[in-house]
Amino acid sequence: MKNTEAEERNPCLKEQDLTFKCFHDNSFDKEACETAIDNYKLCKSFWYAVQKDRRKQGIRPIMPPLSERDSIKRDFFAKFQQQQ
């Protein structure tokens, strides 16, 4: 599978790879990789919420294509910063 195909299926591929690399580099010490694990979990939660919202709105595909993901993240963080 090409990397773009993997990215299309898993929007948190980068975070997953960083977590696996941390585990490998730190002899699978969860404590040493806590930041990477938390970041991966946050990524998964974010994209789950996006899918849930798109499903609720009847938008297909439920997982946005790669071409739309950066703008979705930008919009989310812009709204988040306005709330702060």
Z-matrix of the N, CA and C atoms (Angstrom, degrees):
N
C 1 1.456
C 2 1.525 1 108.60
N 3 1.339 2 115.68 1 131.53
C 4 1.449 3 119.71 2 177.39
C 5 1.522 4 109.44 3 -71.29
N 6 1.317 5 116.07 4 156.69
C 7 1.455 6 120.57 5 -178.41
C 8 1.527 7 111.77 6 -60.32
N 9 1.332 8 118.56 7 -37.92
C 10 1.465 9 120.03 8 179.44
C 11 1.527 10 110.57 9 -65.22
N 12 1.320 11 117.29 10 -34.81
C 13 1.468 12 120.14 11 176.71
C 14 1.526 13 109.92 12 -65.96
N 15 1.321 14 116.63 13 -41.75
C 16 1.457 15 120.95 14 178.47
C 17 1.528 16 110.44 15 -65.02
N 18 1.322 17 116.85 16 -41.70
C 19 1.469 18 121.02 17 178.29
C 20 1.529 19 111.37 18 -64.17
N 21 1.319 20 116.37 19 -36.77
C 22 1.463 21 120.66 20 179.63
C 23 1.530 22 110.32 21 -62.46
N 24 1.308 23 116.37 22 -37.07
C 25 1.465 24 121.11 23 -178.87
C 26 1.521 25 112.87 24 -83.87
N 27 1.326 26 116.96 25 -31.13
C 28 1.461 27 121.57 26 -175.40
C 29 1.529 28 109.50 27 -127.10
N 30 1.328 29 117.80 28 100.83
C 31 1.464 30 119.59 29 -178.21
C 32 1.528 31 112.98 30 -68.58
N 33 1.319 32 116.93 31 -11.35
C 34 1.470 33 121.55 32 -179.28
C 35 1.531 34 111.34 33 -109.35
N 36 1.308 35 116.28 34 27.32
C 37 1.462 36 120.54 35 -177.71
C 38 1.532 37 111.91 36 -60.31
N 39 1.317 38 116.57 37 -42.39
C 40 1.466 39 120.29 38 179.59
C 41 1.527 40 110.55 39 -61.61
N 42 1.325 41 116.15 40 -46.69
C 43 1.465 42 120.56 41 179.62
C 44 1.528 43 110.96 42 -65.15
N 45 1.318 44 116.67 43 -37.71
C 46 1.467 45 120.78 44 176.87
C 47 1.524 46 110.58 45 -63.15
N 48 1.322 47 116.20 46 -46.71
C 49 1.467 48 120.22 47 179.59
C 50 1.528 49 111.54 48 -62.13
N 51 1.329 50 116.72 49 -40.03
C 52 1.469 51 119.81 50 178.27
C 53 1.529 52 111.47 51 -65.25
N 54 1.329 53 116.59 52 -36.87
C 55 1.460 54 120.61 53 177.12
C 56 1.525 55 110.59 54 -65.82
N 57 1.326 56 116.69 55 -46.62
C 58 1.467 57 120.22 56 178.52
C 59 1.526 58 111.25 57 -61.40
N 60 1.338 59 116.38 58 -40.92
C 61 1.464 60 120.22 59 178.95
C 62 1.526 61 110.27 60 -63.36
N 63 1.326 62 116.76 61 -42.31
C 64 1.461 63 120.79 62 178.44
C 65 1.525 64 110.36 63 -61.20
N 66 1.330 65 115.83 64 -45.91
C 67 1.473 66 119.25 65 177.41
C 68 1.524 67 110.77 66 -57.58
N 69 1.314 68 116.02 67 -45.87
C 70 1.464 69 120.49 68 -178.56
C 71 1.523 70 110.34 69 -63.03
N 72 1.320 71 116.75 70 -45.26
C 73 1.465 72 121.20 71 -177.25
C 74 1.526 73 113.09 72 -70.51
N 75 1.339 74 116.84 73 -22.52
C 76 1.465 75 120.62 74 -175.11
C 77 1.527 76 113.20 75 -117.75
N 78 1.325 77 116.10 76 27.99
C 79 1.467 78 121.79 77 176.85
C 80 1.529 79 112.06 78 51.94
N 81 1.323 80 116.11 79 41.66
C 82 1.459 81 123.58 80 176.20
C 83 1.524 82 113.31 81 58.20
N 84 1.328 83 115.38 82 35.42
C 85 1.462 84 122.18 83 176.82
C 86 1.530 85 108.18 84 -85.50
N 87 1.338 86 115.99 85 105.94
C 88 1.474 87 120.70 86 -177.62
C 89 1.522 88 112.04 87 -60.21
N 90 1.303 89 116.82 88 -37.29
C 91 1.462 90 120.16 89 -178.68
C 92 1.529 91 111.13 90 -63.38
N 93 1.319 92 116.76 91 -40.52
C 94 1.460 93 120.78 92 179.81
C 95 1.532 94 111.56 93 -68.25
N 96 1.326 95 116.41 94 -23.26
C 97 1.464 96 121.18 95 -176.46
C 98 1.524 97 112.78 96 -107.89
N 99 1.299 98 116.69 97 17.44
C 100 1.460 99 121.05 98 -175.20
C 101 1.530 100 112.56 99 -57.17
N 102 1.313 101 117.82 100 -41.62
C 103 1.469 102 120.92 101 -179.74
C 104 1.526 103 110.81 102 -64.03
N 105 1.313 104 116.65 103 -44.70
C 106 1.467 105 120.70 104 179.46
C 107 1.527 106 110.66 105 -64.44
N 108 1.315 107 117.06 106 -41.05
C 109 1.463 108 121.43 107 179.13
C 110 1.525 109 110.21 108 -64.16
N 111 1.323 110 116.73 109 -46.29
C 112 1.466 111 120.74 110 179.65
C 113 1.526 112 111.37 111 -62.00
N 114 1.322 113 116.52 112 -40.53
C 115 1.462 114 120.48 113 178.82
C 116 1.526 115 110.59 114 -63.68
N 117 1.322 116 117.15 115 -41.58
C 118 1.466 117 121.59 116 178.04
C 119 1.530 118 110.44 117 -63.37
N 120 1.323 119 116.63 118 -44.90
C 121 1.470 120 120.65 119 179.19
C 122 1.527 121 110.90 120 -62.73
N 123 1.314 122 116.82 121 -40.37
C 124 1.460 123 121.20 122 178.58
C 125 1.528 124 110.93 123 -64.19
N 126 1.310 125 116.12 124 -41.54
C 127 1.466 126 121.30 125 177.40
C 128 1.522 127 110.45 126 -61.03
N 129 1.319 128 116.74 127 -47.68
C 130 1.467 129 120.62 128 179.68
C 131 1.527 130 110.86 129 -61.01
N 132 1.327 131 116.85 130 -42.27
C 133 1.466 132 120.90 131 179.48
C 134 1.526 133 110.99 132 -63.59
N 135 1.332 134 116.65 133 -42.28
C 136 1.462 135 121.26 134 179.44
C 137 1.525 136 110.76 135 -59.50
N 138 1.333 137 116.92 136 -51.15
C 139 1.461 138 119.82 137 -176.20
C 140 1.523 139 111.72 138 -71.66
N 141 1.321 140 117.72 139 -27.91
C 142 1.465 141 120.11 140 173.17
C 143 1.530 142 109.18 141 -63.95
N 144 1.334 143 117.04 142 -43.91
C 145 1.463 144 121.25 143 179.05
C 146 1.526 145 110.86 144 -63.45
N 147 1.333 146 116.69 145 -39.47
C 148 1.474 147 120.34 146 177.80
C 149 1.530 148 109.57 147 -62.42
N 150 1.323 149 116.32 148 -45.81
C 151 1.472 150 119.53 149 179.74
C 152 1.523 151 111.47 150 -63.00
N 153 1.311 152 116.69 151 -41.54
C 154 1.462 153 121.50 152 179.58
C 155 1.528 154 110.44 153 -61.46
N 156 1.330 155 115.97 154 -43.55
C 157 1.459 156 120.97 155 179.30
C 158 1.525 157 111.42 156 -65.47
N 159 1.324 158 116.62 157 -43.69
C 160 1.465 159 120.28 158 179.89
C 161 1.533 160 110.64 159 -64.96
N 162 1.326 161 116.68 160 -38.88
C 163 1.465 162 120.84 161 178.09
C 164 1.533 163 109.41 162 -62.12
N 165 1.333 164 115.41 163 -44.85
C 166 1.467 165 121.66 164 -179.77
C 167 1.535 166 111.47 165 -60.97
N 168 1.348 167 115.48 166 -36.64
C 169 1.471 168 120.72 167 -179.33
C 170 1.529 169 112.96 168 -85.55
N 171 1.330 170 117.01 169 -4.63
C 172 1.458 171 121.14 170 -179.33
C 173 1.513 172 113.52 171 76.47
N 174 1.330 173 117.23 172 22.60
C 175 1.470 174 121.68 173 -179.71
C 176 1.527 175 108.59 174 -86.87
N 177 1.303 176 115.26 175 130.85
C 178 1.469 177 121.70 176 177.65
C 179 1.513 178 109.13 177 -123.74
N 180 1.283 179 120.43 178 143.64
C 181 1.460 180 126.69 179 -3.97
C 182 1.531 181 110.48 180 -69.85
N 183 1.311 182 114.75 181 156.21
C 184 1.455 183 120.07 182 -178.29
C 185 1.529 184 110.41 183 -64.45
N 186 1.325 185 117.01 184 -43.06
C 187 1.469 186 120.59 185 174.66
C 188 1.517 187 107.22 186 -87.61
N 189 1.332 188 117.20 187 118.92
C 190 1.465 189 119.18 188 -179.17
C 191 1.532 190 111.54 189 -61.44
N 192 1.326 191 116.50 190 146.80
C 193 1.458 192 119.42 191 176.77
C 194 1.530 193 110.74 192 -65.99
N 195 1.311 194 115.27 193 159.92
C 196 1.467 195 120.99 194 -179.32
C 197 1.519 196 112.34 195 -50.77
N 198 1.305 197 116.63 196 -38.76
C 199 1.469 198 120.69 197 -176.34
C 200 1.528 199 113.04 198 -63.88
N 201 1.321 200 118.01 199 -20.85
C 202 1.470 201 121.30 200 -178.52
C 203 1.530 202 113.39 201 -100.69
N 204 1.305 203 118.03 202 -13.98
C 205 1.470 204 120.72 203 -169.98
C 206 1.527 205 113.85 204 -66.92
N 207 1.317 206 117.77 205 -40.20
C 208 1.470 207 119.16 206 179.70
C 209 1.523 208 111.10 207 -62.20
N 210 1.321 209 117.15 208 -42.51
C 211 1.465 210 119.28 209 -179.76
C 212 1.527 211 110.99 210 -68.35
N 213 1.308 212 118.81 211 -34.11
C 214 1.464 213 121.68 212 176.99
C 215 1.521 214 109.73 213 -64.26
N 216 1.320 215 117.15 214 -44.15
C 217 1.471 216 120.31 215 178.11
C 218 1.529 217 110.81 216 -64.65
N 219 1.341 218 117.62 217 -43.75
C 220 1.467 219 121.11 218 178.92
C 221 1.527 220 111.19 219 -59.36
N 222 1.329 221 115.70 220 -46.02
C 223 1.470 222 120.03 221 179.48
C 224 1.525 223 111.41 222 -61.43
N 225 1.316 224 116.29 223 -42.79
C 226 1.460 225 120.54 224 179.67
C 227 1.523 226 110.70 225 -61.35
N 228 1.333 227 117.32 226 -48.32
C 229 1.462 228 120.03 227 -177.66
C 230 1.525 229 112.16 228 -68.84
N 231 1.324 230 117.23 229 -31.31
C 232 1.474 231 120.01 230 175.86
C 233 1.530 232 109.91 231 -65.29
N 234 1.330 233 117.31 232 -43.99
C 235 1.473 234 121.03 233 177.57
C 236 1.521 235 110.52 234 -65.34
N 237 1.320 236 116.28 235 -39.89
C 238 1.465 237 121.04 236 -179.81
C 239 1.530 238 110.39 237 -62.39
N 240 1.325 239 117.27 238 -43.85
C 241 1.459 240 121.22 239 -179.83
C 242 1.524 241 111.51 240 -66.33
N 243 1.314 242 117.82 241 -33.96
C 244 1.462 243 121.23 242 178.17
C 245 1.524 244 111.03 243 -66.25
N 246 1.316 245 116.62 244 -31.47
C 247 1.461 246 121.16 245 -179.82
C 248 1.524 247 112.01 246 -75.36
N 249 1.322 248 117.12 247 -21.28
C 250 1.461 249 120.85 248 -177.11
C 251 1.478 250 111.83 249 -80.10
